[in-house]
């Protein structure tokens, strides 16, 4: 419950200032970055939930067709492995167990995807916020000039007003969908973690490119602090041990493939 409250507070914070689009601060580029991130997270959600739906749907159709075509219980299959606890060699035990397994796998799949999508969405928006910060640093002089012009315009307008006043194969497909469903959420977390690290390192470069020669000394000291802090990259770790990054994702894929080949060899020998 404590983590849920923290995540809720974080999501509410992302929807409040200063993380919301500000045209005066970042121009069209800032709005484009944030809207692009929102569109991307929606696409990610569609892919994740769609893969779960397709995976469970294909497994359901595949096992249902086998049940309809054959009355021999040896030909019957379940979506994700047989259950040895119950006697499912006759009707309706098989159908009840089959339906129960589909409901359970669907619920677990959608819940798992939703949790990963929330985390990936937060990382994606964090990465975009670093890009927004870089854009803001590059536009400091331009924004300051625009603000001064607005102040001058307001003053002259008030002066003029004052004067005017005075003047008036199903198995292969299933294997692919299972693999995508399992690995895509992990890829999202690793990718966006890598993006957060990369974009945090680019903040220092954006501060240097701001063309702030002759600025106030206190302001230069603040920028120097930003530059120094950005030189220490953000590190996101799982369980405070394993770094979440694309190399980690590659390691997970390699380890999973090695384990799969070992199990396949054992099953073949048996």
Number of C-alpha atoms within 10 A of each C-alpha: 6 7 8 9 10 11 15 12 11 12 14 10 13 16 11 10 9 10 16 14 21 14 11 12 18 22 15 12 15 23 16 13 18 20 13 13 18 15 12 14 19 14 12 18 20 12 17 24 20 15 23 25 17 17 23 22 15 18 22 18 13 17 17 17 13 16 18 9 10 11 12 11 14 8 11 20 18 21 20 14 8 14 13 7 6 10 11 18 12 11 11 10 13 20 15 11 17 22 14 12 19 18 13 10 15 17 13 13 20 17 13 16 23 16 12 19 22 16 16 24 23 20 21 23 20 20 21 22 23 20 22 24 21 22 20 22 25 21 19 17 15 14 17 12 12 13 13 12 12 12 12 12 12 12 12 12 12 12 12 12 13 12 11 10 9 8 7 7 6 11 11 9 14 18 13 14 20 17 13 18 22 17 14 17 23 22 21 22 24 23 19 24 26 22 20 26 19 15 23 24 19 19 24 21 16 19 23 15 13 18 14 16 8 7 10 9 9 9 11 15 11 11 18 15 12 14 19 11 15 19 14 11 14 16 14 17 12 8 7 9 8 11 17 21 23 19 13 15 19 13 11 15 15 12 12 12 12 12 12 12 12 12 12 12 11 10 9 8 7 6
